[in-house]
Amino acid sequence: MAAIRALPDLLVNQIAAGEVVERPAAALKELIENSVDAGAKQIDIDIAAGGVKRLRVADDGDGIDREDLPLAVSRHATSKIAVPSDLEAIATLGFRGEALASIAAVSRFALTSRAAGKPHAWRLEVEGGTLQPVLPAALASGTTVTVEELFFNTPARRKFLRTEATESAHCDEAFRRLALAHPSIGFTFHHNGRAQHRLLPGGRTMRVEGLLGASFLSSAAVVDEEAGTVKAEGFAVRPAYATQAAGAQYLFVNGRFVRDRVLLHAVREAYRDVLHHDRSPSFALWLSVDPRRVDVNVHPQKTEVRFRDSGAIHQFVRHAVERALAATAREQPAVSAAQKLGLAAARTPPLGTGAAFEGNVALAPAVQSGLALHASEPSPFYARLFRRSEAARDAPALPPTDDEYPLGFALAQLHGVFVLAQNRNGLVLVDMHAAHERVVYERLKTTLRTRVPVQPLLVPSAFAAEAMDVATAEDQAETLAQLGFDVAAIGPATLAVRGIPAPLADADPATLARAVLHELREFGGTEVLAAHADEILATMACHAAVRANRSLTVAEMNALLREMEATERAGQCNHGRPTWYQLTLADLDRLFMRGR
């Protein structure tokens, strides 16, 4: 049996680096956060080769005393907390005291600093975890940290790094998050000697315009709500301006960018009734909470938080965004009841012509006598759902039992949204998009137990993509393959979809790929599929489900009913809303006062 022994500090730091310093962008984030905590008014960032060759962060903050320089690169040494009670109300970005030690253990590291009020600056160099003597240096004020040849002594980690463009995109995104979180600080950002960003200190509006663009501001509603010690401020793009592409989505809690499931769900719920399903909301929201009501010490990279009263926070954020979006809804021109009636009358053909109603009820484009079905062939998309054989379809239909067809048979479509069906009990109302979404979602979950088969595209579908989408497609190539996607970069800002999941073969490839890339960007991490499979599959199902206002034949409507009957949890959509409702004959009798 092997003896138990304590690990040397260098090995411990290298192990910690695997969590804290996943890639250059993670190291850059830690360095900028230290500058913010030091009270810097100006932070200058310079990276080379996507941050692998060099990361340099210079600030004009408080600086570090000479005698504290060796402690700055020691494990769990920090000036930001002192006693256990400090963990209950953390007000700084960094507090673990492990970032610099982890970075210095896997790079050629130099720390130069001049403490406020001191006449000289001092420099400490660390070579792969080995400290060199502290020497005098020239520096006007603040601190400059230089990280070169990241992972030079851990080749196993370095081989997992991606291309320079990919790593650069991640560094740029880390910079954007921190620059948006702290608009009162001026920033410059250079890559390979070229200026990428020059941001003057100012307010949030000015910073949002500088990083997200004037078009984002002009299309956004202002969020500004306060309740007790909780405050939400920022911008939420109006539904009319939402796009299919994954837009900007930034959430900040007490000046810290977070990827929090409670907050993201609250924002999505606020958009639920006003945003078309193939659109993606864009927003930048700052949440201020009493530090004692939020725990930021739940993740090594501090991108996740835990609220003491998550239900109350969820409700507050949802209502704050809803109110901001509702203010724009009142500005939409209203159509009077008379105008609606006039339009409907103009569109509705005389009864008995056999034509479909364009604005009201779409009469089934086939005759259904009793419960016997005589209809044209369903479209290829629904032919896969319609499982009855040709013989069964052509044979005279016998009255089915309740166990065979509890949802009955289709009669018509209502407003292109609902399917009206007759069963033995009376009338069944079906929300066709919600129902089909659940059917597709459950099928995808079953398929994913092994690996979703890929349906190759005869002609690849190319679309313009952001740098982070291209980076995500490269980083998450294996996850995409497991989900049934074949996506590759064909340019610095272009992705091509060469294959999509076979169960979703009729979905729009570019729209579906964009949605999944957005989910992968949101959740991040190498274990994204294991931890967030349901969310990703739900997004895929939503984009592949039949849309409202799509005209269905009787055969297609019946195919959907049959598939619902065979699908688990088909009574609710992926968001928990009902997919169908039964009106019994007794209900209808009471409604029309029959028998009274």
N, C-alpha and C positions, 0 to 999 in steps of 0.2 A: 504494500500500500504506500503510495507516494506521501511524502511528508508535507504538511501544511506550512507555508511560509508567507511572510508579508512581501508584497510586490515592491520593487524599487520605484522611487518617485517618477523617474522618466517613463517607465512602462505604464504606470498609473495615469500619467498625463496623456500619453499617446492613446490609451484606451478612452479616456474622457474626450479626447479630440474627436473620436469617432462619433460622439453624440453632439458635441457643441460645434464642431467645425466639420460639417458634412461636406462642404465645398467652399470655394473662395467667397461666395456671397455671404455665407454664414459668418465667416471671419470678419468680413467688412461690416456686417450688421453689428457685431459685438464692439468693434473699434469705434464706430460712429456713436453707438449708445454711450460708451465711456466719455466721449467728447461732450455729448449732450448733458450727461450727469455732472461734468466738470464745469458747467455754466458757460460753455462756449457761445460766443455771438457770431463767429464765423468758422466754418469747417470746410476744409479743402481736401478733396479726395483725388487721388491719382492712381490708376491701375494700369497694368500692362499684361497682355496675353490673357485677357479674361480674368485677371487677378491671380493667376497661377505663378507668373513670373514676379509680379510685384503688386503689393497693396500698400499705399501710403495715405495715412489720415493725419492731417495737421489741424490743430485748433488753437484758439486764443483763450482757453479756459484757465482754471486755477493752477494747473500744473501739479507736479509731484516733488516733494522734498528729496534731496539726495539719499538720505538714509532709508527712505521708503521704496526706492527703485527696486532693490532685490525682492522686497515683499510683494511688489506689484505683479511679479511673474511667479509667485509662489501659489500653491494650491490653497483655495479657500481663505485667501487673505483679501479683505475689502475694507473700505472706509465707509460703506453705506449702511451697514447694520452692525449692531454690537451685542444686543441681548435678544433672547427668544421673542420677546414681545414686539420687537421691530418687524418680525415676519407677519404680524397681524395687520399692518398698515404700511405696505411697501409703497413708497412714493418715487422711487428711482427706477430707471430701466434695468440697470445691472445691479446685482446684489449677491450672486453666488460666489464670486471671487475665484472662478475657475477658467474664465475665458482666456486671459492673457497667458496663463500657465499652459493651457492646452494648445494655443496657437504657437507659443514659443517652442513647445516640444516637438513640433512637426515642421519647423521652418528655420530660416536664418532671420533672426528677429533683432530689431534695434528699437530702443525706447529712449527718446531724448526729451527732457522736460526742464522747465524753469518755473519753480514755484512762485506764486504771486508775492511780490515784495522782496524776492531774493536777488542778489547781484549777479549770480552765475547760473548757467544751465549745466546739466549733467547727462551723460549718455551711458546706457547699459546695453550690451550686446549679448545675445543668447544664440548659440549654435546648436540646434537640435537638442535643446534642453540643458546644455552646458553653459553656465553663467560665466561671463568674462568680467574683469574688474570694471568698476564704475570710473569713468574718465570725464574730465571737463569737456564742454561742448559749447558751440555758439548757437543761441536761439533767443529771439527777442522776448517771447512769452509763450505760455501754454505748453502743449505737448505734441510731439510728432512721433507716430509709430510707423515703422517700416517693416513689412513682412515680405521676404523674398523667397523664391523657390519653395512654395508651399508643398508639403508632403514629400520633400526631397529624400527624407530618411524613412518613409513608409510607402514603398512602391506598391504594396497591395492596395492602399487607399488611392494613390495617385492614378492607377490604371483605370479606376472607375470614373475619373473625370471625363467630361465630354469635350466637344470642340471648343475652340476659343470663342466662337460666336455664341454658343450655348451658355458658357460660363459668364460671358459678358452680359448676356440678357438677364441672367439671374442677379448679377451684381447691380445692374441698372434698376431692376425691380426692388431689390433691397434698399437701394438709395431712395427711390421714389417714396416708398412707404415711410421712411424716417423723415424725409423732407416734407411730406404732407403732414406728418404728425407734429412737426415743430416749425411752423411757418415764421416764427419770430427770429429764427436763425438763418443767416446767409450761408449759401452752399455754392461750391463749384465742384464739377465732376469731369475729370479727364480720363480718356482711355487711349492708350498708345500715343500720348502726346496731343490728342485732339480734344477740344472742349466739347462736351456733350450737354452740359447744363450749367447755367449761371443764374442763380436765384438770389434775388435781393431779399433781405428780411422785410416782413410785412404781415398782413392779415391772411386769414384762410382763403378768402376770395381771390386775392392776388396769387397765392401759392397754387391754388387749384387751377387757375387760368394758365399759370406758367407750366404746369406739369400735365394737366388733362385737356387743356385747350379751351378757347373761348366758346366753341360750339357746345361743350359740355355744360358750361355755365348757363348759356342762353336757353338750353332745353331742359334745365333742371328746376324743380320746385325747391324752395328753401324750407329746411326742417329746423324748427326752433321751438322746443318744448322743454318745460321744467316742471318737476314734481318733487317737492322736498329737496333732498340732497342729490337727486338724479337729474341730469340734464342731457338732452340730445340736440346736437347742432349739425348742420351740414347741408348736403344737396342730394336730391333723389331725382333722377331723370324722369320726366313725364312719360307715361306709357306710349303716347303717340310718337315719341322720338326713340323708343327702344328699338334695337336692331337684333337680327338673328345672331350676329357675332357676339362673342363674350366681351362685354364692355368692361369699363373700370368698376371694380367693386372693392372698396376700402372701408374697413371698420377699425375704429380706434377706441380703446378704453383707457382713460387717464393718460393719454399721450403714447400709448403702446399699440402698435398694429397687432390685431389678433385675428385668428381664424376660428371663430367660435360658432358652434352649431346652433346654440340658442338664439344668438343675434341674427345669424343668417336666415334661420327659419322665420323669425319675426318679420324681417324685411320682406321675405318672399310671401308671407301671408298677407302683408299689407298690399302687395301687388296682385294678389290672387284673383280678385274679381275685376281687375281693370287691365290686365296685361294678357295679350294673346300668348298661347302656350309655346309658340315657336320663337318668342321674343325673350330677350334676356335683360333684366333690369341693370342699370348702372347707378352707382351711388358712392358717395364719400361721406361717412358719418362719424362724428366724434361724440363719444359717450363719456360723461363725467360722473363718477360714482364715488361715494365715500370709500377710501382704500380699505377700510375695515370690512366692507361688504363684498369684496372681491379677492379671490386668492389667485395670484399670478405665479405661484411656485408649484405648478403642476406639470411642467414640461421643461426639459433641458434647454430648449431654444426659446422658451417663454412666449410661444405663439398661441398657447391655449390658456384660458382662464376658467375659473369656476366661481359662479355667483352664489352668495348665501341664500338669496331668494330669486332663483332663476325664473320662476313663474311670473313674479311681479315685473322683473326686468323685461321679459319677453313681451308682456302685455303693454308696458310703457313704450317700448321701441316700436312695436307694431302700430299702436295708435298714433304715435308721433308721425310716422311716415304716412299712414293712412290720411291723417288730417292735412298733411302737406299736399298729397296728391288730390284729395277731395277739393281743395281750393281751386285747382285747375279744372275740375269737372264742371263746376258751376259756370265756367266761362264758355262752355260748349253751347252752340245755338240749339235751342229746344225746338222740337217739331210738335205742333199742336195736334190735339186729338182729331180735329176735323181734317187736317192735312194728312194724318196717318190713314184715316178712313178713305179719303179721296185717292191716295196712292194705292191702297189695297184694292179698291173697287176698279181702278184702271187696269190693274194687273190680273185680276181674277177672271178667268174665262167662264162662260156659262156652264152650269152643272150639266153633266150628261155628255159633254164633248169628248171625255176621255183624256183631256190634256191635264197636265200637272199644274197645281197652284204654285206660282212663283213666290208669292209673298206670304201665304198662309199655310194651308195643309197640302203637302205633296201627296196626291193620291197614288196608291201603288200602281206601277206601270205593268200590272198583270192582274188577271182575275183570280180571286181566291174564293172558291165556293165552299162554305162550311169550313172545315179544317184541311181540305185537300189543297195542295199547292201545285199550281200550274204556272211556271214562270220561265222567263228567258234565262240563259246561262249566266251565272255570276261572273264578275270580272276576275282575272287571274289572281288578284290579291286575295279575294274572298273565296276563291275556289278551294284554297288550301284549308279554309275554315269549315267549308261546307262538306261534311264528311259522309253524307249519304251517297250511296252508289247510284249509277244511272238507272238501274232496275228499280231501286226503291223509290227514286224520284218519279219515274214514269208510271209505277203501279198505282192502282186506285188506293187512295189513302183510307185507312180505317180510323175510326175515332181513337185517338191515343189516350192512354191512361195518364193520370196525374204524375205518376212516377216517371214516365217516359219523357214528357214535355211539360214540366211545371211552368215554364214561361210562355207556353202557347205558341201561336203563329202570328206573324206580322200582318198588320192591316194597312199602315201608312206611316209617313214621316211627318213630323210637325216642326215647321220652321227650320228644317235642315238640322235640327239638334236632337229631337226626341224620336224614338221609335214607338209606335202604338201597336200593341199586340193583344190578341184575344186568347185567354185560356179558359179552363172550365169554371174558374171562380169569377171571371169578369174581365176587366181591362188592366193591362200591364203597361206602365210608362217606363221607358228605358232611356237614360242619358247615353247616347251611343259612343261619344268620345271617352267618357269616364269608364264605361263598361269595357270597351276595347282596350283601353290603357291597362286595366287590370289583367285582362286575358294575355296581352303581350308580356306584361311584367312577370306573371307567373310562369309563362313559357320560357322566358329568358333565365329565370332563376333555376329552373329545372335543367336547362341546357348548360348553364355555367358550372354545374357540378363536375363536369369533365372539362370541356373547352368548347367555346362557341364556334361552330364551323363558319368558315369565311366564304362569302359569295363573291368571286372575282368579278370585277366590272369590265365589260368589253372595252369601254372607253373611260380611262381614269377621269375623275372629277377634280379639277384644280380650283383652288380658291386662295384669295389673299389672306394672310395670317399675320398676327402680331409676332414680334420676336419671341415673346414668352410662349406662344402657342407652338412655334417651331421648336423651341427648347423643350417644351413638354412632350411633344411627339417623339423627340429623340430620347429623352430621359425615361419615358414610360412606354417604350416600344414593346416590351414584353407584356405589360398590362393590356395595351391596346390589342396585341395579338390574341391574348386570352379572351378578350371580349369579342373577337371576331373581326377586328379592323386591320387593314393593311394601309398604313398611312406613311408617306415619306416626304421629306423636304426636296423640292426641285429648284429651290432658290432661297435667298436669305429671308424673303417675306412671302413665300408661296409654298403651300402644301398640296399634295396630290393624294386623293383617296383612290386606291386601286382595288380595294375589297371592303365589303361591309358585312355585318353579321347575317348569315343566311336566313334566320327567322325574320329579319327586317329587310328583305331584299328589295322591297318596293318603296322604301323610305328614300328621301332625298339625301344622297351621300354627304354632300358638303355640310348641310344643316345638321345632320346627325353627328358628323365628326366634330364640328364646332362645339356642339353641346357637350359631348363627352370630354373633349379637351378642356373645356371650361371646368367641368367637375374635377378632373385630375389636377388642374391648376389650383383649384380651391382647397382640396384636401391634402395634396402634396404627399411626400414621404414615399418610402420604398414598399411599405405594406398597405398601399392605398386600397387595393382590391379586397384584401381580407377584412379591412376595417370599415370600408365604405361601399361595399358591393351593392347593397340595397339602394343607396342613394343614386349611384351611377346607373344601375339597371332601370330605376324608376324614371330617370331622365331619358334614357334610350326609349323606354316604352311610351313616354309622353310624346316624343317627337315622331314615333312610328305609328301611333294610334290614329284612327280615322278622324278627320277634322270636322268641326261643325260646318254646316252648309254644304256638305258633300252629299250629293244625291245618291241614294242606294236603291237597288232593285229589291223586290220582295225576296228573292233568293239570297241576296246579300244580308238583308235584315234577319232572315231566318237562320242563316249561317252564324251570325253573331249570337243570336239567342241560344242556339245549340252549344256553341263554344262556352258561353257563360254557364250553362247548366253543367258543363264538365270541368269547370275551373274552380279551384278552391278560392274562398274569400271573394267570390265574384260579386257579392252583395255590396261591397265598398270599393271605391277607387283607391289609388295609391296614396291619396291624401286623407282618406277616412270618410269621404262623402258617399252617400248612397248612390248606387248605379241604377236601381230600378225601384218602382213603387207599385203596389197592388191596389187597385180600386175594385172591390168586390161588387157583385150585382146588388147586394144589400146596401152598399154605400151609394150606388147610383140611384137606387130606389128612394133612399132618404133625401138625396140631393134634389130629385125631381118630385118629391112628395107623393110617390106612387103608393096606392093602397090606403091613402088617408081619406 
